[in-house]
């Protein structure tokens, strides 16, 4: 498949790390007791939380070839988890996911329209992560997380521009012939 041709070993490593974190957060939700120290009582203990969280992080594999699609796919899966499970803890994997995708957006967006669509998708992802998050008591924390995502996108843009500059061949100046 054409989308997976640009996947690099680092992408597998990054996705694997996020999968492990998503699985651990999912397990915490499944095994949570009603007396756990959270802002809102965890509404669901379904074992389906774990594969849904894993599904949410898998688009990181597509960050080089389809970053905007990866962001919106993750946002859609996390948004579906809000409808399926209600108040549970999502921030433990969702915020790191949004930060990875924010850097990747700056690094791999092909043009300004992709950058704009990606930034909108990152906000949607963070809203989905935080809107009914038992650990953070809702989306109020976005006053900190959105600026972090913007800074990481800017860092990705800087790296993208820096690598393009370094990779560009230097054109030697023509030697002047004096008559």
C-alpha positions as a printed NumPy array, in Angstrom:
array([[  0.   ,   0.   ,   0.   ],
       [  1.287,   3.432,  -0.988],
       [  0.596,   5.058,   2.405],
       [  2.961,   2.734,   4.253],
       [  5.948,   3.135,   1.898],
       [  7.269,   6.137,   3.833],
       [  7.036,   4.495,   7.288],
       [ 10.46 ,   4.505,   8.953],
       [ 11.751,   2.475,  11.921],
       [ 11.35 ,   5.5  ,  14.202],
       [  7.648,   5.616,  13.278],
       [  7.223,   2.018,  14.428],
       [  9.09 ,   2.773,  17.652],
       [  7.051,   5.909,  18.343],
       [  3.773,   4.15 ,  17.553],
       [  4.78 ,   1.18 ,  19.701],
       [  5.512,   3.445,  22.665],
       [  2.157,   5.187,  22.266],
       [  0.394,   1.809,  21.956],
       [  1.935,   0.684,  25.251],
       [  0.855,   3.906,  26.981],
       [ -2.657,   3.659,  25.484],
       [ -2.968,   0.052,  26.637],
       [ -1.828,   0.925,  30.164],
       [ -4.279,   3.844,  30.413],
       [ -7.   ,   1.574,  29.013],
       [ -6.212,  -1.068,  31.626],
       [ -6.349,   1.551,  34.353],
       [ -9.847,   2.506,  33.196],
       [-10.972,  -1.113,  33.047],
       [ -9.638,  -1.893,  36.533],
       [-10.488,   1.426,  38.215],
       [-12.354,   1.348,  41.497],
       [-15.1  ,   3.833,  42.244],
       [-12.993,   5.288,  45.077],
       [-10.07 ,   6.188,  42.775],
       [ -8.908,   9.785,  43.004],
       [-10.41 ,  11.302,  39.85 ],
       [-12.435,  14.445,  39.226],
       [-15.378,  12.459,  37.818],
       [-16.364,   8.871,  38.444],
       [-15.22 ,   6.599,  35.62 ],
       [-18.42 ,   5.608,  33.831],
       [-17.224,   2.591,  31.876],
       [-15.01 ,  -0.362,  32.68 ],
       [-15.495,  -2.044,  29.318],
       [-12.552,  -4.026,  27.999],
       [-13.28 ,  -2.427,  24.606],
       [-11.57 ,   0.713,  25.912],
       [ -8.166,  -0.891,  25.311],
       [ -8.505,  -1.686,  21.572],
       [-10.222,   1.658,  20.931],
       [ -7.312,   3.514,  22.549],
       [ -4.821,   1.456,  20.514],
       [ -6.782,   2.218,  17.345],
       [ -6.546,   5.926,  18.185],
       [ -2.728,   5.911,  18.192],
       [ -2.12 ,   3.725,  15.128],
       [ -2.46 ,   6.633,  12.649],
       [  0.94 ,   7.852,  13.896],
       [  2.342,   5.327,  11.408],
       [  0.985,   7.54 ,   8.6  ],
       [  2.482,  10.783,   9.882],
       [  5.001,  11.093,   7.027],
       [  2.649,  10.331,   4.15 ],
       [ -0.727,  11.643,   5.346],
       [ -0.353,  13.776,   8.459],
       [ -3.715,  15.543,   8.203],
       [ -5.564,  12.259,   7.703],
       [ -3.66 ,  10.777,  10.662],
       [ -4.671,  13.665,  12.924],
       [ -8.328,  13.548,  11.918],
       [ -8.445,   9.74 ,  12.157],
       [ -7.114,   9.895,  15.722],
       [ -9.573,  12.673,  16.565],
       [-12.463,  10.615,  15.172],
       [-11.535,   7.511,  17.163],
       [-11.06 ,   9.461,  20.396],
       [-14.334,  11.297,  19.729],
       [-16.081,   7.952,  19.266],
       [-14.623,   6.821,  22.596],
       [-16.336,   9.771,  24.279],
       [-19.674,   8.603,  22.905],
       [-18.997,   4.95 ,  23.725],
       [-17.494,   5.215,  27.204],
       [-18.364,   8.637,  28.677],
       [-16.218,   9.889,  31.555],
       [-12.95 ,   7.933,  31.565],
       [ -9.27 ,   8.872,  31.665],
       [ -7.994,   9.681,  28.157],
       [ -5.421,  12.393,  28.793],
       [ -2.634,   9.966,  29.7  ],
       [ -2.315,   8.761,  26.126],
       [ -4.321,  11.434,  24.284],
       [ -2.198,  14.436,  25.141],
       [  1.116,  12.747,  24.255],
       [ -0.57 ,  11.601,  21.028],
       [ -1.631,  15.169,  20.219],
       [  1.879,  16.451,  20.934],
       [  3.513,  13.834,  18.681],
       [  1.053,  14.682,  15.923],
       [  1.619,  18.434,  16.46 ],
       [  5.369,  18.107,  15.895],
       [  4.708,  15.78 ,  12.957],
       [  2.313,  18.319,  11.433],
       [  5.015,  20.97 ,  11.344],
       [  7.583,  18.495,  10.105],
       [  5.556,  16.792,   7.356],
       [  2.775,  19.178,   6.21 ],
       [  3.168,  19.832,   2.507],
       [  1.604,  23.309,   2.373],
       [ -0.252,  25.942,   4.368],
       [ -3.683,  24.447,   3.743],
       [ -2.51 ,  21.13 ,   5.226],
       [ -1.039,  23.041,   8.138],
       [ -4.354,  24.822,   8.772],
       [ -6.427,  21.643,   8.457],
       [ -3.97 ,  19.849,  10.728],
       [ -4.081,  22.555,  13.412],
       [ -7.876,  22.433,  13.36 ],
       [ -7.67 ,  18.638,  13.688],
       [ -5.292,  18.956,  16.65 ],
       [ -7.755,  21.2  ,  18.455],
       [-10.538,  18.704,  17.68 ],
       [ -8.331,  15.88 ,  18.997],
       [ -7.593,  17.743,  22.21 ],
       [-11.263,  18.592,  22.704],
       [-12.142,  14.919,  22.217],
       [ -9.423,  13.862,  24.67 ],
       [-10.35 ,  16.36 ,  27.368],
       [-14.087,  17.059,  27.074],
       [-15.096,  14.136,  29.316],
       [-11.763,  13.225,  30.86 ],
       [-12.141,  12.011,  34.434],
       [ -8.613,  13.005,  35.439],
       [ -8.67 ,  16.609,  34.208],
       [-12.294,  17.563,  34.866],
       [-12.947,  18.615,  31.292],
       [-11.403,  20.791,  28.629],
       [-10.254,  23.691,  30.841],
       [ -6.666,  22.492,  30.618],
       [ -6.661,  23.339,  26.911],
       [ -5.423,  26.824,  27.811],
       [ -2.079,  25.058,  28.353],
       [ -2.245,  22.132,  25.905],
       [ -3.157,  24.093,  22.756],
       [ -0.169,  26.475,  23.116],
       [  2.102,  23.466,  23.693],
       [  0.802,  21.904,  20.467],
       [  1.36 ,  25.17 ,  18.589],
       [  4.946,  25.424,  19.867],
       [  5.612,  21.793,  18.885],
       [  4.186,  22.47 ,  15.426],
       [  6.512,  25.457,  15.124],
       [  9.462,  23.287,  16.184],
       [  8.465,  20.778,  13.5  ],
       [  8.319,  23.572,  10.921],
       [ 11.752,  24.784,  11.994],
       [ 13.205,  21.271,  11.647],
       [ 11.471,  20.841,   8.284],
       [ 12.906,  24.108,   6.952],
       [ 16.326,  23.404,   8.434],
       [ 16.551,  19.931,   6.869],
       [ 15.43 ,  21.32 ,   3.503],
       [ 18.136,  23.994,   3.679],
       [ 20.837,  21.513,   4.663],
       [ 19.749,  18.981,   2.043],
       [ 19.657,  21.517,  -0.795],
       [ 22.797,  21.381,  -2.925],
       [ 24.943,  24.48 ,  -2.841],
       [ 25.283,  26.078,  -6.259],
       [ 28.826,  27.287,  -6.812],
       [ 29.13 ,  30.816,  -8.064],
       [ 30.452,  31.108, -11.562],
       [ 34.053,  32.142, -11.654],
       [ 34.588,  35.535, -13.14 ],
       [ 36.869,  35.695, -16.079],
       [ 38.828,  38.907, -16.226],
       [ 39.594,  40.178, -19.656]])
